[in-house]
């Protein structure tokens, strides 16, 4: 009996070591809050990004690094990318809406090909579609590279959600002026972290956006405002 028990424990230990070795050798990706979960895995993903619809036109806005202070570096500018699709737009004279998608914590490239909500609804509302990239991501990075920007403690301090929605306000107002769309209502749209930005934008800049669509946006998920295990409880219920 002791021999059987010893053999069983030996096999259990061996299985545990094998499992541990497998887990330690597995690469895990950190979770993101963006609307889409993605990783470039193969050539098809790269081709999807590089073959964007011809209706999308890319622009760059000379963005202010700091919207709230007057330090010497506050007046530094960087090029922030935004993309416009005017295929469905009814024109400024018709007061057709402007639907603005807020990029979140990744390059805008993925969202351009993956967010279908805007193009699904644009024909019905004759909307102008705008996609804005979040600062410090994709091609919208101060200091030339994200690594250089994040190594600079002073520049890194401008990597905030408050600065990001101020960016969006500046670009939206610029687009309305460029397209003579003073009377066109603006609806801002985002998912997860981008949805949080959309909701906060509506609260902070109600004179810019008439409304916000915040999908899966935990806008109040902060310490002292929500249970510490609230997120895990919801995920567990979804899984069950």
GULUMMAR-960250 format. One line per field, with one value per residue (C-alpha): x, y, z; residue in three letters; residue number from 1. Coordinates in Angstrom, 1 decimal, always signed. Layout:
// residues N
east = [X,...]
north = [Y,...]
up = [Z,...]
r = [ALA,...]
k = [NUM,...]
END
This chain:
// residues 240
east = [+0.0,+2.9,+4.5,+1.4,+1.0,+4.7,+4.3,+1.2,+2.9,+5.9,+3.7,+1.8,+5.1,+6.3,+3.1,+3.3,+6.8,+5.9,+2.9,+5.0,+7.6,+4.9,+3.3,+6.6,+7.5,+4.2,+4.1,+1.2,+0.0,-1.1,-4.8,-6.0,-9.1,-9.5,-12.6,-10.8,-8.5,-5.8,-2.3,-0.5,-0.1,+0.4,+0.7,-3.0,-3.2,-0.5,-2.3,-5.6,-4.0,-2.2,-5.2,-7.6,-10.6,-9.8,-12.6,-10.4,-8.2,-5.4,-4.5,-2.2,-3.0,-0.3,-1.3,-0.3,+1.6,+0.0,-3.4,-3.5,-0.2,+2.2,+5.6,+8.2,+7.6,+3.8,+3.9,+5.7,+3.7,+3.5,+1.7,-1.5,-3.2,-6.8,-8.7,-11.8,-14.4,-16.6,-18.2,-21.6,-21.7,-24.7,-22.7,-22.6,-25.7,-27.8,-26.6,-25.7,-23.9,-20.3,-19.6,-16.2,-14.5,-12.0,-8.9,-7.8,-4.5,-3.2,-2.5,-5.5,-4.8,-6.6,-9.7,-10.1,-10.7,-12.4,-15.0,-18.1,-20.6,-19.7,-19.9,-23.1,-24.9,-23.3,-25.5,-28.7,-27.6,-25.5,-22.7,-19.1,-16.9,-13.8,-11.3,-8.8,-5.7,-4.8,-1.6,+1.5,+0.2,+0.6,+1.8,+0.8,+3.8,+5.7,+9.5,+9.6,+9.4,+7.3,+10.4,+12.0,+8.8,+8.3,+12.0,+11.6,+9.9,+8.7,+7.1,+5.7,+3.6,+1.5,+0.4,-3.0,-6.7,-7.4,-4.8,-6.2,-9.8,-8.5,-6.7,-9.9,-11.7,-9.1,-9.2,-13.0,-13.3,-10.6,-12.6,-15.8,-14.1,-12.4,-15.6,-17.7,-19.8,-20.6,-24.2,-23.4,-24.0,-21.1,-21.5,-18.4,-18.0,-15.7,-15.4,-14.0,-11.3,-12.3,-15.8,-14.7,-13.0,-16.2,-18.3,-15.9,-15.6,-19.4,-19.2,-16.1,-16.9,-20.7,-20.4,-18.5,-20.3,-24.1,-23.9,-21.6,-21.9,-19.8,-19.8,-18.5,-17.1,-16.4,-16.4,-16.7,-14.4,-12.0,-11.0,-13.7,-16.3,-16.6,-16.1,-12.5,-13.7,-16.5,-14.8,-14.0,-17.5,-19.0,-16.5,-17.3,-21.0,-20.4,-18.3,-21.0]
north = [+0.0,+2.4,+1.5,+2.4,+5.7,+6.5,+5.8,+8.0,+10.9,+10.6,+10.7,+13.7,+15.6,+14.8,+16.0,+19.2,+19.9,+19.3,+21.6,+24.3,+24.1,+24.5,+27.5,+29.2,+28.8,+30.2,+33.9,+35.8,+39.2,+41.8,+42.6,+45.8,+47.9,+48.8,+48.0,+45.3,+42.5,+42.0,+40.8,+40.8,+37.0,+36.5,+38.0,+38.3,+40.7,+42.9,+42.9,+43.8,+46.9,+48.0,+47.5,+50.1,+51.2,+54.0,+56.1,+56.7,+59.8,+60.3,+63.8,+65.1,+67.9,+70.0,+69.2,+71.0,+68.9,+70.5,+72.0,+73.2,+74.8,+77.4,+75.7,+76.1,+72.6,+73.0,+74.8,+71.9,+70.4,+67.0,+65.5,+63.7,+61.5,+61.4,+59.8,+61.0,+59.1,+61.5,+59.0,+59.1,+62.7,+64.8,+68.1,+71.0,+72.6,+69.6,+69.6,+66.0,+64.6,+63.9,+60.6,+60.7,+57.5,+57.9,+55.8,+54.1,+52.4,+51.2,+52.3,+53.5,+51.1,+48.2,+50.1,+51.5,+48.0,+46.5,+49.0,+48.5,+50.4,+53.7,+52.5,+50.6,+53.7,+56.4,+55.9,+56.2,+59.5,+60.8,+61.2,+62.3,+59.7,+60.7,+58.5,+60.1,+58.4,+58.6,+60.5,+58.4,+55.6,+54.7,+57.7,+60.3,+60.3,+63.2,+63.2,+61.1,+57.7,+56.3,+54.9,+58.4,+60.0,+57.6,+57.8,+61.6,+62.1,+65.5,+64.5,+61.3,+63.5,+64.5,+61.0,+61.3,+60.9,+64.6,+65.6,+63.0,+64.3,+67.9,+66.6,+65.3,+68.6,+70.5,+68.2,+68.1,+71.9,+72.0,+69.6,+71.5,+74.7,+73.0,+71.4,+74.5,+72.2,+74.7,+73.4,+69.7,+67.8,+65.7,+62.3,+60.8,+57.0,+54.6,+51.2,+50.2,+52.7,+54.6,+54.6,+56.0,+58.8,+59.4,+59.7,+62.0,+64.1,+64.6,+65.8,+68.0,+69.4,+69.5,+72.4,+70.3,+67.0,+66.6,+63.0,+60.1,+56.4,+54.6,+50.9,+48.6,+51.6,+51.3,+55.1,+54.8,+51.8,+53.5,+52.9,+53.9,+54.0,+50.3,+47.0,+45.7,+42.4,+43.9,+43.3,+39.7,+39.0,+40.2,+38.2,+35.1,+35.6,+36.0,+32.8,+30.9]
up = [+0.0,+0.9,-2.4,-4.4,-2.4,-3.0,-6.7,-6.9,-5.2,-7.5,-10.5,-9.2,-8.5,-12.0,-13.6,-11.5,-12.7,-16.3,-16.0,-14.3,-17.0,-19.7,-18.0,-17.4,-21.1,-22.3,-23.3,-21.8,-23.2,-20.8,-21.0,-22.6,-22.2,-25.9,-27.9,-29.8,-28.5,-31.1,-31.7,-35.0,-35.5,-39.1,-42.6,-43.0,-40.0,-41.5,-44.9,-43.3,-41.7,-44.9,-47.2,-45.6,-47.7,-50.1,-48.6,-45.5,-45.7,-43.2,-41.8,-39.1,-36.7,-35.0,-31.4,-28.2,-25.8,-22.7,-22.7,-19.1,-18.1,-19.3,-18.8,-21.5,-22.8,-22.7,-26.0,-27.7,-30.4,-32.0,-35.0,-34.1,-36.6,-37.5,-40.3,-42.1,-44.2,-46.0,-48.3,-46.6,-45.5,-46.5,-46.2,-43.8,-45.3,-44.3,-40.6,-41.0,-37.9,-37.3,-35.7,-33.9,-32.8,-30.0,-30.3,-27.1,-26.0,-29.3,-32.8,-34.7,-37.6,-36.0,-35.2,-38.8,-40.1,-37.1,-35.9,-38.1,-36.0,-37.7,-41.3,-40.5,-39.4,-41.5,-44.6,-42.6,-40.9,-43.8,-41.2,-41.5,-39.9,-37.9,-36.2,-33.8,-32.5,-28.8,-27.9,-27.4,-29.6,-33.3,-35.3,-32.6,-30.4,-29.0,-29.1,-32.2,-30.6,-27.7,-26.0,-26.0,-24.8,-21.9,-20.8,-20.4,-17.0,-18.0,-21.3,-19.7,-17.4,-20.4,-21.0,-19.3,-20.2,-19.4,-22.0,-24.4,-24.4,-24.7,-27.9,-29.2,-28.5,-30.4,-33.5,-33.6,-33.5,-36.2,-38.4,-37.9,-39.0,-42.0,-43.3,-42.5,-40.3,-37.5,-37.2,-37.5,-34.2,-32.9,-31.3,-29.8,-29.6,-27.9,-26.4,-23.0,-22.2,-25.3,-24.0,-20.8,-22.7,-24.7,-21.5,-19.8,-23.0,-23.0,-19.3,-19.8,-23.3,-23.6,-26.0,-28.4,-28.3,-28.3,-27.1,-26.3,-26.9,-24.3,-24.9,-22.0,-20.3,-16.5,-16.0,-12.2,-11.6,-9.2,-5.6,-3.0,-5.8,-6.7,-5.0,-5.3,-6.7,-8.8,-12.1,-11.3,-10.0,-13.3,-15.4,-13.3,-13.9,-17.7,-17.7,-15.8]
r = [UNK,UNK,UNK,UNK,UNK,UNK,UNK,UNK,UNK,UNK,UNK,UNK,UNK,UNK,UNK,UNK,UNK,UNK,UNK,UNK,UNK,UNK,UNK,UNK,UNK,UNK,UNK,UNK,UNK,UNK,UNK,UNK,UNK,UNK,UNK,UNK,UNK,UNK,UNK,UNK,UNK,UNK,UNK,UNK,UNK,UNK,UNK,UNK,UNK,UNK,UNK,UNK,UNK,UNK,UNK,UNK,UNK,UNK,UNK,UNK,UNK,UNK,UNK,UNK,UNK,UNK,UNK,UNK,UNK,UNK,UNK,UNK,UNK,UNK,UNK,UNK,UNK,UNK,UNK,UNK,UNK,UNK,UNK,UNK,UNK,UNK,UNK,UNK,UNK,UNK,UNK,UNK,UNK,UNK,UNK,UNK,UNK,UNK,UNK,UNK,UNK,UNK,UNK,UNK,UNK,UNK,UNK,UNK,UNK,UNK,UNK,UNK,UNK,UNK,UNK,UNK,UNK,UNK,UNK,UNK,UNK,UNK,UNK,UNK,UNK,UNK,UNK,UNK,UNK,UNK,UNK,UNK,UNK,UNK,UNK,UNK,UNK,UNK,UNK,UNK,UNK,UNK,UNK,UNK,UNK,UNK,UNK,UNK,UNK,UNK,UNK,UNK,UNK,UNK,UNK,UNK,UNK,UNK,UNK,UNK,UNK,UNK,UNK,UNK,UNK,UNK,UNK,UNK,UNK,UNK,UNK,UNK,UNK,UNK,UNK,UNK,UNK,UNK,UNK,UNK,UNK,UNK,UNK,UNK,UNK,UNK,UNK,UNK,UNK,UNK,UNK,UNK,UNK,UNK,UNK,UNK,UNK,UNK,UNK,UNK,UNK,UNK,UNK,UNK,UNK,UNK,UNK,UNK,UNK,UNK,UNK,UNK,UNK,UNK,UNK,UNK,UNK,UNK,UNK,UNK,UNK,UNK,UNK,UNK,UNK,UNK,UNK,UNK,UNK,UNK,UNK,UNK,UNK,UNK,UNK,UNK,UNK,UNK,UNK,UNK]
k = [1,2,3,4,5,6,7,8,9,10,11,12,13,14,15,16,17,18,19,20,21,22,23,24,25,26,27,28,29,30,31,32,33,34,35,36,37,38,39,40,41,42,43,44,45,46,47,48,49,50,51,52,53,54,55,56,57,58,59,60,61,62,63,64,65,66,67,68,69,70,71,72,73,74,75,76,77,78,79,80,81,82,83,84,85,86,87,88,89,90,91,92,93,94,95,96,97,98,99,100,101,102,103,104,105,106,107,108,109,110,111,112,113,114,115,116,117,118,119,120,121,122,123,124,125,126,127,128,129,130,131,132,133,134,135,136,137,138,139,140,141,142,143,144,145,146,147,148,149,150,151,152,153,154,155,156,157,158,159,160,161,162,163,164,165,166,167,168,169,170,171,172,173,174,175,176,177,178,179,180,181,182,183,184,185,186,187,188,189,190,191,192,193,194,195,196,197,198,199,200,201,202,203,204,205,206,207,208,209,210,211,212,213,214,215,216,217,218,219,220,221,222,223,224,225,226,227,228,229,230,231,232,233,234,235,236,237,238,239,240]
END
